Amino acid sequence: MDLLLQRQYFKEGTHSALFINGCFICFMIELPWLDNKRQVSCIPEGAYELEARTSSRLGNHLHVKSVKGRQLILIHQANDAAK
C-alpha cells in the first residue's frame, strides 16, 4: 500500500491531502512547521511506517513510527489540529 500526503504550509497550520495508491482519501490538518518541536509542530516530511491502533479516547487511528526526536505521533479524527 502506498500512502502519499501532499502538504501546503501556512503560518497557522499545515493543510494536507491524503492519497492511498493514487486515490484521494481525505483532507488533513496539522500543526504548522516549527522545526519538529514537540506539541507545536508537524513532523518532518519523509517516509514512515504506520501501525493501526485503537484507544478508548480516539477509537481507531494510526501510529506514525520512528519519527526522529518524537514519540507517539498519531493520525486521528479531530476538529482542531491544536488539540
N, C-alpha and C positions, 0 to 999 in steps of 0.2 A: 504494500500500500504506500502510495506517495502522497504526502501531505505538503502543501505549499501555503505559506502565509505571506500575502503581499501587504506591505505596510506603507502608510503615509504618516510622517512625523509632524506634529504640531506642538507648540509650546504647552498647550493644556493637556495633551494626551496623544496617543497613537491610535489611528484607525486602521483596521486590517480587514482583509477578505480571506477566508479560508477555503481552499480547494483540496479535494481528495481525488486523486487520479485524473486531474484536469477538470473536474466538475465542481462548480461553485456549491458550497455548503451553507455558509453563513457569514455575516459580518461580525467582527470582534472589536472590542475596545480594550485598550491597555493604558497603563500609566505612560507618561512622557519618557523620552530617553534622557536620563540623568546619570550617565556613566555607570549603569548597573548597580546603583545604590539600593540597598535593601529597603523594601516597603515604599519607595518613592519612584522607582524606575522600572521600565520594562526590561526584559532580558536582552542580551546581545543577539544580533542576527546569527544564525548558524543552523547546523543540523543536530537534532536532539532525539533521543529515544523517548517514547511516550509509554506510559503504563496506565491501564484502566484502574480506577479506584472507586470506592463507594464510601460515603460517610453519612451519618445522620443529619448533619448540618447542610451539606451540599448535594446529597444524592449521588448520582453517577457523574463522574468527572475524570479528567486526565491529569496525571502527574508528569511534568516535564523533568526528565532526569539529566544529571550531570551538567548542570549549569554552573560554570566556574564562579566561585565565590558566593553562591546562593544555594538555598535548600528549600524543599517543599514548594516548588513553583507549580501552581495548579491552573488548569483551564476549566472554567466552570461557568454556569449560568449566573448572571448578575445584572443589576440595574445601574451600577455605578462602578467604574474602574478603580476608584479610590477606596472601595470597601472590600 
